[in-house]
Amino acid sequence: MKARTPRAVWWISPIAIALVVGSLSLIPTTFISDEEFRTLWRSPRTLDNETVAMFGSGVLVLALAALIGMLLVRRRPVAGGGWPPLSSDTRTLLVRASSVMFGLTVLGYVGFGYLIAKSGITPSELLSATAADGTSAKDAIGTIAGVTTLTQFGVPTVVVAALVLTQGKNKKQIAIIASVMLLAIGRAYVFSERLAVLELVVPLAVIGSARMGNRHRRGNTIAQWIPLTSLPLLLLVFGLFEYFRSWSFYRTRTSNSFIQFAADRLAGYYATAINNGQIIYQNMRWPGRVPYDTLEVVWTAPGIEHVYSTLPPHRSAFPLGPSDYTPLLTQHANPEFNNPSGYTGPFTDYGPFGGLVYFALAGIIVGVTYRAFVNGSLIGLLMYPVMFTGLLEMPRYLYWAQGRAAPAWLGLLLIAFLATRLKTPGMSTPSDCSAHRSDLTVPRDVEITA
């Protein structure tokens, strides 16, 4: 069959998502007054125009660097129009990998089940997300180091299972995705952790939309409009979480309707995150600071999570550390809205110029990986959906660097490495590959506009 270039889905591009979420979070926040901050979210506004400009510069550098990264990779047509072009060996590897990672995910949730039974929390207390003594269910249940963390293998499980489904219907992979989603929904409700669901849904949407966009022209048209057509559903899901999480408390303390309340809460998560970023930048850039926010995945690893607070010389010069973030919000903002913003971390760790360098390097990596994703190269197929989650959530936190992302990075990189050892090149096509090319060969890609 005749080879053709993959079709683009505009919103999957790192340029588009970086600019859209950056603009929608930064620009409206600049017009919210201190009085409105205090009225809506019980937090003073500390954000100044200089910091907004700095964060905005980071967004622009990230987008420009992503474009450069995309231009570094050459085009590659897909034989027969099938996207992604996975070999039988690669499909077999992915099927096995999804089963292994699903098992690890379930083991993590079994750990939570053990903790719930041990804590004595009743089903009604779980539904209310509050223990009998008034503490949150999350605090009452706790965690098991190295065990409950395994729940985060749900992210690579969903990514791999979704890639298998691009090759055709597979009941086992559908069941795996559904099971992981149901477990994550329960966790999100009990622990007030919506990100547990979001980090599964977003990669699914990216892979599914890219597949739809490359099946036929009608599918491509539908894929282009998915962000707008799915917006009502996303707002409904957010509203349901807020109804059970916050509305039961605030309904007697506000004259607003639930719809207005939910809209204010949604805007608040982003506006207060940007504002919190200003607070962090002002108060946590102590002299001699060792980078933390951009390396959180390292400093929160089991066994060394307490090392950072002992590092000289900042403790005597400026007695604040990562554990002081909540007290800092209590003093300067509202701890109920505790998102730190992903824009502030690079600047806090490396300064104004170093922060821009960080965004430039990150943008190039994301751009190259996006090109590999569009080409159907395995490394891009595995890594970019998770990177996209980081781009989407950057106004609220630096997802890439968080410890919760470590299982995804490790699991997906391991699969990519194992793919290089396959005898049959998983991403090759007769028209553009030699017999010795592996799945991870840098691809020739199409020119994709943001």
C-alpha positions as CSV (number, residue, x, y, z in Angstrom):
1,M,0.0,0.0,0.0
2,K,1.1,3.6,-0.6
3,A,2.9,5.3,2.2
4,R,1.5,8.7,3.4
5,T,2.5,11.2,6.0
6,P,0.7,11.1,9.4
7,R,-2.0,13.7,9.9
8,A,-1.6,16.3,12.6
9,V,-4.0,16.9,15.5
10,W,-3.3,20.5,16.5
11,W,-3.9,20.4,20.2
12,I,-1.5,17.4,20.7
13,S,1.4,19.6,19.6
14,P,3.6,20.8,22.5
15,I,3.6,24.2,21.0
16,A,-0.2,24.5,21.0
17,I,-0.7,23.0,24.5
18,A,2.1,25.1,26.1
19,L,0.8,28.4,24.6
20,V,-2.9,27.7,25.2
21,V,-2.7,26.6,28.9
22,G,-0.1,29.3,29.6
23,S,-2.2,32.0,28.1
24,L,-5.4,30.8,29.8
25,S,-3.8,30.6,33.2
26,L,-1.5,33.6,33.2
27,I,-3.5,36.3,31.4
28,P,-6.8,36.1,33.3
29,T,-5.0,35.9,36.6
30,T,-3.3,39.3,36.0
31,F,-6.7,40.9,36.0
32,I,-8.0,39.4,39.2
33,S,-7.7,42.0,42.0
34,D,-6.6,41.5,45.6
35,E,-10.1,42.0,46.7
36,E,-11.4,39.3,44.4
37,F,-8.6,36.9,45.5
38,R,-9.7,37.4,49.1
39,T,-13.4,37.1,48.4
40,L,-13.3,34.0,46.2
41,W,-10.4,32.1,47.6
42,R,-9.6,33.7,51.0
43,S,-6.1,34.5,49.9
44,P,-4.3,37.8,49.4
45,R,-2.9,38.5,45.9
46,T,0.9,38.7,46.0
47,L,1.4,38.2,42.3
48,D,3.2,41.1,40.5
49,N,3.6,41.9,36.8
50,E,7.3,41.2,36.9
51,T,6.7,37.6,37.9
52,V,3.9,37.2,35.4
53,A,6.3,38.3,32.7
54,M,8.9,35.9,33.9
55,F,6.5,33.0,33.9
56,G,5.2,34.1,30.5
57,S,8.8,34.1,29.2
58,G,9.2,30.6,30.3
59,V,6.1,29.6,28.4
60,L,7.3,31.3,25.2
61,V,10.8,29.7,25.5
62,L,9.3,26.3,26.1
63,A,7.1,26.6,22.9
64,L,9.9,28.0,20.8
65,A,12.3,25.3,21.9
66,A,9.7,22.6,21.2
67,L,9.5,24.0,17.7
68,I,13.3,23.7,17.3
69,G,13.1,20.1,18.7
70,M,10.4,19.2,16.1
71,L,12.6,20.6,13.3
72,L,15.5,18.5,14.4
73,V,13.8,15.3,13.4
74,R,13.2,14.4,9.8
75,R,10.0,13.4,8.2
76,R,8.9,9.8,7.9
77,P,5.8,8.5,6.0
78,V,3.8,5.6,7.3
79,A,3.4,2.7,4.9
80,G,-0.1,1.7,4.2
81,G,-1.5,4.6,6.2
82,G,-1.6,2.6,9.4
83,W,-0.6,4.5,12.6
84,P,1.2,3.5,14.6
85,P,3.1,0.8,12.6
86,L,3.9,-1.7,15.3
87,S,5.5,-5.1,14.4
88,S,4.2,-8.3,15.8
89,D,7.2,-8.6,18.2
90,T,6.6,-5.1,19.5
91,R,2.9,-5.9,20.1
92,T,3.8,-9.0,21.9
93,L,6.2,-7.1,24.1
94,L,3.6,-4.4,24.9
95,V,0.9,-7.0,25.8
96,R,3.3,-8.7,28.2
97,A,4.4,-5.3,29.7
98,S,0.8,-4.2,30.3
99,S,0.1,-7.4,32.2
100,V,3.2,-7.0,34.4
101,M,2.6,-3.4,35.2
102,F,-1.1,-4.0,35.8
103,G,0.0,-6.6,38.4
104,L,2.3,-4.0,40.1
105,T,-0.5,-1.5,40.1
106,V,-2.9,-3.9,41.8
107,L,-0.3,-4.8,44.3
108,G,-0.1,-1.1,45.3
109,Y,-3.8,-0.9,45.7
110,V,-3.7,-4.1,47.8
111,G,-1.3,-2.2,50.1
112,F,-3.9,0.5,50.5
113,G,-6.6,-2.1,51.2
114,Y,-4.4,-3.5,54.0
115,L,-3.9,0.0,55.4
116,I,-7.7,0.7,55.3
117,A,-8.4,-2.5,57.2
118,K,-5.7,-1.8,59.7
119,S,-6.9,1.7,60.3
120,G,-10.4,0.6,61.2
121,I,-12.1,3.1,58.9
122,T,-15.6,2.1,58.1
123,P,-17.2,2.2,54.6
124,S,-19.3,5.3,55.6
125,E,-16.1,7.1,56.7
126,L,-14.5,6.2,53.4
127,L,-17.4,7.7,51.6
128,S,-17.2,10.9,53.6
129,A,-13.3,10.9,53.2
130,T,-13.1,11.6,57.0
131,A,-12.2,9.3,59.9
132,A,-14.2,9.2,63.1
133,D,-11.8,11.4,64.9
134,G,-12.2,14.1,62.3
135,T,-8.9,13.6,60.5
136,S,-8.9,13.1,56.7
137,A,-9.1,9.6,55.4
138,K,-5.9,10.1,53.6
139,D,-4.0,10.9,56.8
140,A,-5.7,8.1,58.8
141,I,-4.9,5.5,56.1
142,G,-1.3,6.5,55.4
143,T,1.1,4.8,53.0
144,I,3.6,2.0,52.9
145,A,6.9,3.1,51.4
146,G,7.7,1.2,48.2
147,V,4.3,-0.5,48.1
148,T,1.5,2.0,47.8
149,T,3.8,3.9,45.4
150,L,3.2,1.0,43.0
151,T,-0.2,2.3,42.2
152,Q,1.5,4.8,40.0
153,F,2.4,2.0,37.6
154,G,-1.2,2.5,36.5
155,V,0.0,5.4,34.3
156,P,2.4,3.3,32.1
157,T,-0.2,0.4,32.2
158,V,-2.8,2.6,30.6
159,V,-0.3,4.0,28.0
160,V,0.9,0.6,26.9
161,A,-2.6,-0.9,26.9
162,A,-3.9,2.0,24.8
163,L,-1.0,1.4,22.3
164,V,-2.0,-2.2,22.0
165,L,-5.6,-1.2,21.3
166,T,-4.5,1.0,18.4
167,Q,-3.7,-2.3,16.6
168,G,-7.2,-3.7,17.0
169,K,-9.8,-4.6,19.6
170,N,-8.4,-6.5,22.6
171,K,-10.8,-7.4,25.4
172,K,-8.0,-8.0,27.9
173,Q,-6.5,-4.6,27.4
174,I,-9.9,-2.9,27.6
175,A,-10.5,-4.7,30.9
176,I,-7.0,-3.6,32.2
177,I,-7.7,0.0,31.4
178,A,-11.2,-0.1,32.9
179,S,-9.9,-1.8,36.1
180,V,-7.1,0.8,36.6
181,M,-9.5,3.6,36.0
182,L,-12.0,2.3,38.5
183,L,-9.3,1.9,41.1
184,A,-8.0,5.4,40.4
185,I,-11.5,6.9,40.7
186,G,-11.9,5.4,44.2
187,R,-8.5,6.7,45.2
188,A,-9.3,10.1,43.8
189,Y,-12.5,10.3,45.8
190,V,-11.1,9.0,49.1
191,F,-7.8,10.9,49.0
192,S,-9.0,14.0,47.2
193,E,-6.5,13.2,44.5
194,R,-8.1,14.1,41.1
195,L,-4.7,13.9,39.5
196,A,-4.8,10.1,40.0
197,V,-7.6,10.1,37.3
198,L,-6.3,12.9,35.2
199,E,-2.9,11.3,34.6
200,L,-4.7,8.3,33.2
201,V,-7.4,10.0,31.1
202,V,-5.0,12.5,29.4
203,P,-2.6,9.8,27.9
204,L,-5.7,7.9,26.7
205,A,-7.0,11.0,25.0
206,V,-3.7,11.7,23.3
207,I,-3.2,8.2,22.0
208,G,-6.9,7.7,21.0
209,S,-7.1,11.1,19.3
210,A,-3.9,10.5,17.3
211,R,-5.2,7.2,16.2
212,M,-8.5,8.6,15.2
213,G,-6.9,11.4,13.4
214,N,-4.9,9.0,11.2
215,R,-7.7,6.6,10.3
216,H,-9.6,8.7,7.8
217,R,-10.4,12.4,7.1
218,R,-13.7,12.3,9.1
219,G,-11.8,10.9,12.1
220,N,-9.2,13.6,11.8
221,T,-11.9,16.3,11.8
222,I,-13.5,14.8,15.0
223,A,-10.0,14.6,16.6
224,Q,-9.4,18.3,16.0
225,W,-12.5,19.2,17.9
226,I,-12.2,16.9,20.9
227,P,-11.0,19.6,23.3
228,L,-14.1,21.6,22.7
229,T,-16.6,18.8,22.5
230,S,-15.3,17.1,25.6
231,L,-15.2,20.3,27.7
232,P,-18.8,19.9,29.0
233,L,-18.0,16.4,30.2
234,L,-14.8,17.5,31.9
235,L,-16.7,20.3,33.7
236,L,-19.3,17.8,34.7
237,V,-16.8,15.4,36.2
238,F,-15.0,18.2,38.0
239,G,-18.3,19.4,39.4
240,L,-19.2,15.9,40.7
241,F,-15.9,15.7,42.5
242,E,-16.4,19.2,44.0
243,Y,-20.0,18.4,45.0
244,F,-18.9,15.5,47.2
245,R,-15.6,17.0,48.2
246,S,-16.3,20.6,49.0
247,W,-20.0,21.6,48.4
248,S,-21.3,19.8,51.4
249,F,-19.2,22.1,53.6
250,Y,-19.6,25.4,51.7
251,R,-23.3,25.1,50.7
252,T,-24.3,26.7,54.0
253,R,-21.6,29.3,53.8
254,T,-22.3,30.8,50.4
255,S,-25.2,32.3,48.6
256,N,-23.9,31.2,45.2
257,S,-25.4,28.4,43.2
258,F,-23.5,25.1,42.9
259,I,-22.6,25.9,39.3
260,Q,-21.1,29.3,40.3
261,F,-19.3,27.7,43.2
262,A,-17.8,25.0,41.0
263,A,-16.7,27.6,38.4
264,D,-15.0,29.7,41.0
265,R,-13.2,26.6,42.4
266,L,-12.0,25.6,39.0
267,A,-10.6,29.1,38.3
268,G,-9.2,29.2,41.8
269,Y,-7.0,26.1,41.3
270,Y,-5.2,27.9,38.5
271,A,-5.2,31.5,39.8
272,T,-4.0,30.5,43.2
273,A,-1.4,28.2,41.8
274,I,0.2,31.1,39.9
275,N,-0.1,33.3,43.0
276,N,1.5,30.6,45.1
277,G,4.3,30.5,42.6
278,Q,5.0,34.1,43.4
279,I,5.1,33.3,47.1
280,I,7.5,30.4,46.6
281,Y,9.8,32.5,44.4
282,Q,9.9,35.3,46.9
283,N,10.4,33.1,50.0
284,M,12.2,29.9,49.1
285,R,15.2,31.1,47.0
286,W,17.7,31.0,49.9
287,P,21.4,31.6,49.3
288,G,23.2,28.4,48.1
289,R,19.9,26.6,47.4
290,V,20.4,23.1,46.0
291,P,17.8,22.6,43.2
292,Y,14.7,20.8,44.6
293,D,11.5,21.6,42.6
294,T,13.0,20.4,39.3
295,L,14.6,17.3,41.0
296,E,11.8,16.4,43.4
297,V,11.7,12.9,42.0
298,V,15.2,12.4,43.4
299,W,14.7,14.1,46.8
300,T,11.5,12.3,47.5
301,A,12.9,8.8,46.7
302,P,12.7,6.2,49.5
303,G,15.7,6.4,51.8
304,I,16.7,10.0,50.9
305,E,13.5,11.9,51.5
306,H,15.0,13.6,54.6
307,V,18.4,14.4,53.2
308,Y,17.6,17.7,51.5
309,S,16.6,19.5,54.6
310,T,20.1,18.8,56.1
311,L,22.1,20.2,53.2
312,P,24.2,23.3,54.0
313,P,24.4,26.3,53.8
314,H,20.8,27.5,53.6
315,R,19.4,26.2,56.9
316,S,21.2,28.9,58.9
317,A,20.9,31.6,56.3
318,F,17.3,31.1,55.4
319,P,15.4,28.5,57.5
320,L,12.9,27.3,55.0
321,G,12.8,24.0,53.3
322,P,10.3,21.9,51.2
323,S,8.5,20.8,54.4
324,D,7.8,24.5,55.2
325,Y,5.6,25.0,52.2
326,T,2.3,24.5,54.0
327,P,3.2,26.9,56.9
328,L,4.3,29.4,54.2
329,L,0.8,29.2,52.6
330,T,-0.8,29.5,56.0
331,Q,1.1,32.8,56.5
332,H,0.8,34.3,53.0
333,A,-2.1,32.5,51.2
334,N,-4.6,29.7,51.8
335,P,-3.4,26.1,52.3
336,E,-6.6,24.8,50.9
337,F,-5.3,25.8,47.5
338,N,-1.8,24.4,47.6
339,N,-0.8,23.9,44.0
340,P,2.7,25.4,43.6
341,S,2.6,26.1,39.9
342,G,5.0,24.4,37.5
343,Y,6.3,27.7,36.2
344,T,8.0,28.7,39.3
345,G,10.2,25.7,40.0
346,P,12.8,26.2,37.3
347,F,13.2,29.9,38.3
348,T,13.3,29.1,42.0
349,D,16.0,26.4,41.5
350,Y,18.2,28.2,38.9
351,G,17.3,31.9,38.9
352,P,15.7,33.9,36.1
353,F,18.3,33.0,33.4
354,G,18.8,29.4,34.5
355,G,15.0,28.9,34.5
356,L,14.8,29.9,30.9
357,V,17.6,27.5,30.1
358,Y,15.6,24.8,31.8
359,F,12.5,25.5,29.8
360,A,14.6,25.6,26.6
361,L,16.1,22.2,27.2
362,A,12.7,20.8,28.3
363,G,11.1,22.2,25.1
364,I,13.7,20.6,22.8
365,I,13.3,17.2,24.5
366,V,9.5,17.5,24.3
367,G,9.6,18.6,20.6
368,V,11.8,15.7,19.6
369,T,9.7,13.2,21.5
370,Y,6.5,14.7,19.9
371,R,8.0,14.2,16.4
372,A,8.8,10.6,17.4
373,F,5.2,10.1,18.6
374,V,3.7,11.4,15.4
375,N,6.0,9.2,13.3
376,G,4.9,6.1,15.3
377,S,8.4,5.5,16.8
378,L,8.1,3.5,20.0
379,I,10.1,5.8,22.2
380,G,7.7,8.7,21.3
381,L,4.6,6.6,21.6
382,L,5.6,5.6,25.1
383,M,7.0,8.8,26.5
384,Y,5.0,11.7,24.8
385,P,1.6,11.0,26.3
386,V,3.1,11.4,29.8
387,M,5.0,14.5,28.8
388,F,1.7,15.9,27.5
389,T,0.2,15.5,30.9
390,G,3.1,17.6,32.2
391,L,2.5,20.3,29.6
392,L,-1.2,20.4,30.4
393,E,-0.8,20.6,34.1
394,M,2.2,23.0,34.2
395,P,0.2,26.0,35.4
396,R,-0.5,24.0,38.6
397,Y,2.6,21.9,39.2
398,L,5.7,20.5,37.5
399,Y,4.4,17.0,37.0
400,W,7.5,15.7,35.2
401,A,9.6,16.2,38.2
402,Q,7.3,14.8,40.8
403,G,7.9,11.5,42.6
404,R,4.6,10.2,41.4
405,A,5.8,10.3,37.8
406,A,8.9,8.1,38.5
407,P,7.2,4.7,38.0
408,A,5.9,5.9,34.6
409,W,9.3,7.1,33.5
410,L,11.1,4.0,34.7
411,G,8.5,1.5,33.4
412,L,8.2,3.1,29.9
413,L,12.0,3.6,29.5
414,L,12.5,-0.1,30.4
415,I,10.0,-1.1,27.7
416,A,11.8,1.1,25.2
417,F,15.1,-0.5,26.1
418,L,13.7,-4.0,25.8
419,A,12.3,-3.1,22.4
420,T,15.8,-2.3,21.1
421,R,16.7,-6.0,21.8
422,L,14.0,-7.3,19.6
423,K,15.3,-9.1,16.5
424,T,12.5,-7.6,14.3
425,P,12.5,-3.8,14.0
426,G,9.2,-2.8,15.6
427,M,8.7,0.5,13.9
428,S,10.1,-0.3,10.5
429,T,8.3,-0.2,7.1
430,P,9.6,-1.7,3.9
431,S,9.9,1.7,2.2
432,D,12.0,3.5,4.8
433,C,13.9,1.1,7.0
434,S,16.7,-1.3,6.7
435,A,16.6,-4.8,8.2
436,H,18.8,-3.7,11.1
437,R,16.9,-0.6,12.3
438,S,15.4,-0.7,15.8
439,D,12.2,0.8,17.2
440,L,14.2,3.6,18.7
441,T,15.8,4.8,15.6
442,V,15.3,8.6,15.3
443,P,12.4,8.9,12.9
444,R,11.7,10.9,9.8
445,D,8.6,12.8,10.5
446,V,6.1,15.1,8.9
447,E,6.0,18.8,9.4
448,I,3.4,19.5,12.0
449,T,2.1,22.9,12.8
450,A,1.0,23.8,16.3
